[in-house]
Amino acid sequence: MKIIAHRGYSAKYPENTLTAFRAAAKLPIYGVEFDVHLTKDHQVVVIHDESIDRTSNGIGFVKDMTLEELRRYDYGSWFSKEYTGEVIPTLSEVLAVFCHTNQRINIELKSDIFSYEGLEKLVLQEVESFGMMDQVIISSFNHEMVQRVAKLAPDVENAALFANVVLNLNEYQKIIPAKALHVSLPSAVRQPVQEAILKDSLVRVYTVNEIKYADVLLKIGVDAIFTDEPEMMMEYILNKV
């Protein structure tokens, strides 16, 4: 079972910051995951929420601000004063951290509330400029976006995210089409996901921060887990070998 650092090494450092990503890049793990939104001036930035309220000292939606405006705020002090001065990173800045590693890069396209026209194409262009098309996984809860990625870049691995599982998961996967299924921890132990694993679907599970759940998932044969605690989970896997 592989380990993917969720929003970088987010248990130890402020999520989706260059500090969290640099820490994750030093670990001998399978990969890293992060989220992207689009700014008012069409820059792809790495942040989980549609707004900057939770993870900065500012207020407002990412879509309503330019990159310059977003960078007036601090994205580290909410986590600890030690990380005061962290800025919102661009996709290119994060790709630069990982382009010389062997880690897989899971880029989640966000559109929970707002849709970002052209986000798929912009992300793929950035990835291609770094020569990382075979290193990335592009995922989304918005399965229309997953479909567009499949059409724009059929050789790039895509993944459909699910908060809840659907019946006939394998058939649905073919319709999208999705190369991997990313499911929530509770969903992973339910019958549709179990059947997908038995039919050799690539199943990865989020967000797993406790050994007792990692142990269950290892036994049922999931491909990878997303975790805020990559070092702890890495040690757990090494002790199982």
C-alpha beads as a LAMMPS data file, in Angstrom:
LAMMPS data file: protein, C-alpha beads

241 atoms
240 bonds

1 atom types
1 bond types

-500.0 500.0 xlo xhi
-500.0 500.0 ylo yhi
-500.0 500.0 zlo zhi

Masses

1 110.0

Atoms # bond

1 1 1 0.000 0.000 0.000
2 1 1 1.423 3.338 -1.081
3 1 1 1.554 6.585 0.901
4 1 1 0.467 9.968 -0.505
5 1 1 1.046 13.118 1.540
6 1 1 -2.272 14.977 1.746
7 1 1 -1.782 18.706 1.029
8 1 1 1.920 18.146 1.640
9 1 1 3.132 17.139 5.096
10 1 1 0.068 18.828 6.557
11 1 1 0.146 17.358 10.065
12 1 1 3.486 19.025 10.747
13 1 1 3.364 22.128 8.521
14 1 1 0.637 24.468 7.220
15 1 1 -1.266 22.692 4.475
16 1 1 -0.661 23.475 0.805
17 1 1 2.401 25.628 1.463
18 1 1 5.874 25.323 -0.016
19 1 1 7.195 24.397 3.427
20 1 1 4.766 21.447 3.624
21 1 1 5.641 20.367 0.086
22 1 1 9.401 20.577 0.578
23 1 1 9.066 18.424 3.686
24 1 1 7.013 15.835 1.771
25 1 1 9.497 15.842 -1.115
26 1 1 12.245 14.648 1.253
27 1 1 10.318 11.543 2.279
28 1 1 10.627 8.170 0.481
29 1 1 6.883 8.014 -0.203
30 1 1 4.832 7.373 -3.326
31 1 1 3.444 10.851 -3.813
32 1 1 1.838 14.101 -2.752
33 1 1 -1.644 15.546 -3.216
34 1 1 -2.822 19.142 -3.429
35 1 1 -5.723 21.276 -4.651
36 1 1 -5.874 24.030 -7.265
37 1 1 -8.108 27.027 -7.919
38 1 1 -8.026 29.835 -10.468
39 1 1 -7.420 33.486 -9.593
40 1 1 -9.110 36.537 -11.073
41 1 1 -6.126 36.971 -13.415
42 1 1 -6.181 33.276 -14.441
43 1 1 -3.246 32.072 -12.363
44 1 1 -3.420 28.511 -11.043
45 1 1 -2.833 28.589 -7.278
46 1 1 -2.592 25.840 -4.683
47 1 1 -5.153 26.089 -1.881
48 1 1 -7.932 23.809 -0.671
49 1 1 -10.862 26.143 -0.007
50 1 1 -12.640 28.488 -2.400
51 1 1 -11.899 31.292 0.066
52 1 1 -8.732 32.253 1.889
53 1 1 -10.589 32.741 5.198
54 1 1 -9.575 29.510 6.947
55 1 1 -5.897 29.338 6.000
56 1 1 -4.808 32.987 5.877
57 1 1 -5.208 36.279 7.699
58 1 1 -7.382 37.564 4.869
59 1 1 -10.980 37.168 3.744
60 1 1 -12.417 36.578 0.309
61 1 1 -12.769 34.159 -2.583
62 1 1 -9.747 33.138 -4.622
63 1 1 -11.649 33.817 -7.851
64 1 1 -12.201 37.453 -6.896
65 1 1 -8.526 38.288 -6.334
66 1 1 -5.434 38.504 -8.505
67 1 1 -2.307 36.601 -7.566
68 1 1 -0.733 39.850 -6.409
69 1 1 -3.710 40.543 -4.144
70 1 1 -3.689 37.000 -2.736
71 1 1 -0.017 37.361 -1.881
72 1 1 -0.655 40.299 0.412
73 1 1 -1.817 37.815 3.032
74 1 1 -0.075 35.333 5.309
75 1 1 -0.825 31.605 4.897
76 1 1 1.199 30.154 7.748
77 1 1 0.425 31.904 11.024
78 1 1 -3.049 30.290 11.342
79 1 1 -1.136 27.028 11.882
80 1 1 1.711 28.404 13.993
81 1 1 3.492 31.742 14.386
82 1 1 6.632 29.841 13.374
83 1 1 5.346 29.818 9.790
84 1 1 4.360 33.472 9.516
85 1 1 5.154 34.766 6.056
86 1 1 4.068 31.760 3.995
87 1 1 2.521 32.870 0.705
88 1 1 -0.049 31.144 -1.433
89 1 1 1.950 29.052 -3.928
90 1 1 1.333 28.825 -7.644
91 1 1 1.069 25.472 -9.374
92 1 1 4.377 26.079 -11.139
93 1 1 6.140 26.732 -7.826
94 1 1 4.875 23.451 -6.408
95 1 1 5.740 21.487 -9.541
96 1 1 9.270 22.901 -9.302
97 1 1 9.601 21.268 -5.868
98 1 1 8.783 17.808 -7.232
99 1 1 10.009 17.821 -10.826
100 1 1 13.345 16.241 -9.861
101 1 1 11.783 13.602 -7.602
102 1 1 10.209 10.253 -8.450
103 1 1 7.041 11.083 -6.514
104 1 1 3.619 11.025 -8.159
105 1 1 1.824 14.361 -8.057
106 1 1 -1.947 14.260 -7.495
107 1 1 -3.498 17.554 -8.561
108 1 1 -7.118 17.909 -7.473
109 1 1 -9.158 20.293 -9.621
110 1 1 -11.544 22.143 -7.324
111 1 1 -15.033 23.243 -8.338
112 1 1 -17.132 22.561 -5.261
113 1 1 -18.948 25.899 -5.425
114 1 1 -17.460 27.838 -8.345
115 1 1 -16.563 26.465 -11.749
116 1 1 -13.318 27.598 -13.365
117 1 1 -13.562 27.612 -17.136
118 1 1 -10.402 26.312 -18.743
119 1 1 -8.764 25.130 -15.507
120 1 1 -8.097 21.658 -16.913
121 1 1 -6.228 23.014 -19.921
122 1 1 -4.196 25.497 -17.882
123 1 1 -3.127 22.787 -15.423
124 1 1 -2.128 20.404 -18.210
125 1 1 -0.132 23.146 -19.938
126 1 1 1.788 23.861 -16.730
127 1 1 2.446 20.168 -16.152
128 1 1 3.635 19.693 -19.734
129 1 1 5.999 22.672 -19.445
130 1 1 7.778 20.809 -16.613
131 1 1 7.835 17.538 -18.549
132 1 1 5.762 15.856 -15.854
133 1 1 2.826 14.443 -17.811
134 1 1 3.712 10.880 -16.807
135 1 1 4.243 11.900 -13.173
136 1 1 0.855 13.459 -12.423
137 1 1 -2.584 12.212 -11.474
138 1 1 -5.415 14.669 -12.167
139 1 1 -8.460 14.143 -9.949
140 1 1 -11.743 15.869 -9.172
141 1 1 -15.114 15.424 -7.495
142 1 1 -16.462 17.081 -10.640
143 1 1 -16.556 14.150 -13.028
144 1 1 -17.207 16.366 -16.032
145 1 1 -13.768 17.854 -15.371
146 1 1 -12.321 14.329 -15.221
147 1 1 -13.946 13.633 -18.587
148 1 1 -12.418 16.776 -20.083
149 1 1 -8.979 15.793 -18.792
150 1 1 -9.418 12.367 -20.410
151 1 1 -10.186 14.030 -23.750
152 1 1 -7.432 16.658 -23.540
153 1 1 -4.733 14.256 -22.352
154 1 1 -5.754 10.602 -22.739
155 1 1 -2.340 9.343 -21.616
156 1 1 -2.390 11.261 -18.327
157 1 1 -3.716 9.339 -15.348
158 1 1 -7.025 10.748 -14.125
159 1 1 -9.077 9.836 -11.090
160 1 1 -12.692 10.292 -10.053
161 1 1 -13.187 11.406 -6.458
162 1 1 -16.169 10.167 -4.468
163 1 1 -17.523 11.345 -1.127
164 1 1 -20.026 8.489 -1.285
165 1 1 -19.877 5.383 -3.425
166 1 1 -22.249 4.565 -6.259
167 1 1 -23.647 1.182 -7.253
168 1 1 -21.974 -0.519 -10.216
169 1 1 -18.804 1.447 -9.584
170 1 1 -16.823 -0.373 -12.251
171 1 1 -19.408 0.446 -14.923
172 1 1 -19.494 4.089 -13.845
173 1 1 -15.702 4.207 -13.985
174 1 1 -15.819 3.090 -17.629
175 1 1 -18.406 5.744 -18.530
176 1 1 -16.303 8.673 -17.294
177 1 1 -13.731 7.114 -18.153
178 1 1 -11.530 7.216 -15.028
179 1 1 -8.260 5.368 -14.615
180 1 1 -8.494 5.386 -10.803
181 1 1 -11.090 5.749 -8.047
182 1 1 -10.397 7.955 -5.019
183 1 1 -12.883 7.245 -2.250
184 1 1 -13.481 8.356 1.326
185 1 1 -12.422 6.190 4.246
186 1 1 -15.963 5.087 5.208
187 1 1 -16.795 4.241 1.588
188 1 1 -13.709 2.074 1.153
189 1 1 -15.082 -0.750 3.279
190 1 1 -18.451 -0.909 1.517
191 1 1 -19.421 -3.526 -1.027
192 1 1 -19.195 -1.475 -4.270
193 1 1 -15.585 -0.510 -3.513
194 1 1 -14.726 -4.054 -2.395
195 1 1 -16.072 -5.318 -5.723
196 1 1 -14.076 -2.699 -7.638
197 1 1 -10.869 -3.803 -5.886
198 1 1 -11.596 -7.445 -6.722
199 1 1 -12.003 -6.414 -10.371
200 1 1 -8.552 -4.774 -10.256
201 1 1 -9.688 -1.167 -10.171
202 1 1 -7.061 1.231 -8.848
203 1 1 -8.552 2.408 -5.538
204 1 1 -6.989 5.065 -3.300
205 1 1 -8.524 6.213 -0.012
206 1 1 -8.641 9.587 1.775
207 1 1 -7.915 10.790 4.475
208 1 1 -6.279 8.150 6.680
209 1 1 -4.500 9.394 9.812
210 1 1 -4.879 6.443 12.177
211 1 1 -2.983 3.146 12.043
212 1 1 -6.073 1.091 12.887
213 1 1 -7.761 2.247 9.671
214 1 1 -4.608 1.901 7.593
215 1 1 -4.437 -1.700 8.787
216 1 1 -7.970 -2.400 7.548
217 1 1 -7.242 -0.825 4.168
218 1 1 -4.002 -2.724 3.761
219 1 1 -5.859 -5.989 4.303
220 1 1 -8.559 -5.240 1.728
221 1 1 -6.011 -4.339 -0.925
222 1 1 -6.309 -0.628 -1.663
223 1 1 -3.544 0.800 -3.837
224 1 1 -2.747 3.874 -1.719
225 1 1 -3.892 6.116 1.100
226 1 1 -3.849 9.891 1.407
227 1 1 -2.629 10.996 4.825
228 1 1 -1.661 14.104 6.768
229 1 1 0.845 11.889 8.631
230 1 1 3.123 10.505 5.906
231 1 1 6.078 9.656 8.188
232 1 1 3.924 7.743 10.658
233 1 1 2.211 5.799 7.876
234 1 1 5.518 5.162 6.110
235 1 1 6.930 3.605 9.289
236 1 1 3.788 1.522 9.692
237 1 1 4.127 0.111 6.161
238 1 1 7.854 -0.580 6.609
239 1 1 7.105 -2.551 9.776
240 1 1 4.543 -4.622 7.867
241 1 1 7.023 -5.673 5.181

Bonds

1 1 1 2
2 1 2 3
3 1 3 4
4 1 4 5
5 1 5 6
6 1 6 7
7 1 7 8
8 1 8 9
9 1 9 10
10 1 10 11
11 1 11 12
12 1 12 13
13 1 13 14
14 1 14 15
15 1 15 16
16 1 16 17
17 1 17 18
18 1 18 19
19 1 19 20
20 1 20 21
21 1 21 22
22 1 22 23
23 1 23 24
24 1 24 25
25 1 25 26
26 1 26 27
27 1 27 28
28 1 28 29
29 1 29 30
30 1 30 31
31 1 31 32
32 1 32 33
33 1 33 34
34 1 34 35
35 1 35 36
36 1 36 37
37 1 37 38
38 1 38 39
39 1 39 40
40 1 40 41
41 1 41 42
42 1 42 43
43 1 43 44
44 1 44 45
45 1 45 46
46 1 46 47
47 1 47 48
48 1 48 49
49 1 49 50
50 1 50 51
51 1 51 52
52 1 52 53
53 1 53 54
54 1 54 55
55 1 55 56
56 1 56 57
57 1 57 58
58 1 58 59
59 1 59 60
60 1 60 61
61 1 61 62
62 1 62 63
63 1 63 64
64 1 64 65
65 1 65 66
66 1 66 67
67 1 67 68
68 1 68 69
69 1 69 70
70 1 70 71
71 1 71 72
72 1 72 73
73 1 73 74
74 1 74 75
75 1 75 76
76 1 76 77
77 1 77 78
78 1 78 79
79 1 79 80
80 1 80 81
81 1 81 82
82 1 82 83
83 1 83 84
84 1 84 85
85 1 85 86
86 1 86 87
87 1 87 88
88 1 88 89
89 1 89 90
90 1 90 91
91 1 91 92
92 1 92 93
93 1 93 94
94 1 94 95
95 1 95 96
96 1 96 97
97 1 97 98
98 1 98 99
99 1 99 100
100 1 100 101
101 1 101 102
102 1 102 103
103 1 103 104
104 1 104 105
105 1 105 106
106 1 106 107
107 1 107 108
108 1 108 109
109 1 109 110
110 1 110 111
111 1 111 112
112 1 112 113
113 1 113 114
114 1 114 115
115 1 115 116
116 1 116 117
117 1 117 118
118 1 118 119
119 1 119 120
120 1 120 121
121 1 121 122
122 1 122 123
123 1 123 124
124 1 124 125
125 1 125 126
126 1 126 127
127 1 127 128
128 1 128 129
129 1 129 130
130 1 130 131
131 1 131 132
132 1 132 133
133 1 133 134
134 1 134 135
135 1 135 136
136 1 136 137
137 1 137 138
138 1 138 139
139 1 139 140
140 1 140 141
141 1 141 142
142 1 142 143
143 1 143 144
144 1 144 145
145 1 145 146
146 1 146 147
147 1 147 148
148 1 148 149
149 1 149 150
150 1 150 151
151 1 151 152
152 1 152 153
153 1 153 154
154 1 154 155
155 1 155 156
156 1 156 157
157 1 157 158
158 1 158 159
159 1 159 160
160 1 160 161
161 1 161 162
162 1 162 163
163 1 163 164
164 1 164 165
165 1 165 166
166 1 166 167
167 1 167 168
168 1 168 169
169 1 169 170
170 1 170 171
171 1 171 172
172 1 172 173
173 1 173 174
174 1 174 175
175 1 175 176
176 1 176 177
177 1 177 178
178 1 178 179
179 1 179 180
180 1 180 181
181 1 181 182
182 1 182 183
183 1 183 184
184 1 184 185
185 1 185 186
186 1 186 187
187 1 187 188
188 1 188 189
189 1 189 190
190 1 190 191
191 1 191 192
192 1 192 193
193 1 193 194
194 1 194 195
195 1 195 196
196 1 196 197
197 1 197 198
198 1 198 199
199 1 199 200
200 1 200 201
201 1 201 202
202 1 202 203
203 1 203 204
204 1 204 205
205 1 205 206
206 1 206 207
207 1 207 208
208 1 208 209
209 1 209 210
210 1 210 211
211 1 211 212
212 1 212 213
213 1 213 214
214 1 214 215
215 1 215 216
216 1 216 217
217 1 217 218
218 1 218 219
219 1 219 220
220 1 220 221
221 1 221 222
222 1 222 223
223 1 223 224
224 1 224 225
225 1 225 226
226 1 226 227
227 1 227 228
228 1 228 229
229 1 229 230
230 1 230 231
231 1 231 232
232 1 232 233
233 1 233 234
234 1 234 235
235 1 235 236
236 1 236 237
237 1 237 238
238 1 238 239
239 1 239 240
240 1 240 241
